[in-house]
Amino acid sequence: MPNIITLTGVNIVREANPSGTNSQITATVIDSVTHAPQPGVTVNFTTDTAFATLTPASVPTGSSGTAATTLDYPNPNPGGAPERGGGDYGDGHHSRRGQCVSAR
């Protein structure tokens, strides 16, 4: 069974670009079995798809394959379109969230 890695300490950092569609989220990934932090793992987030992927795709837990999760954080700006950092998806959140990801 693959190790479950949990995103902790998520820090949302928006890129300064005209469209406002891209964001990068930096997180610490903790292996749920060894409880060791996995260095060099970043989360790339695009508001267009409200989906995040872990980089590198093969998370160093001894498993191979891909790991991905969606992210959810409180709507930072009630006004404006979701793709520009405002609005929400009808539930008061700017995106979706998964609490953990699996290295498959």
Buried (B, 14 or more C-beta within 10 A) or exposed (E): EBBBBBBEEBEBEBEEEEEBBBBBBEBBBBBEEEEEEBEEBBBEBBBEEBBBBBBEEBBBBEBEEBBBBBBBBEBEEEEEEBBBBBBBBEEEBBBBBBEBBBBE
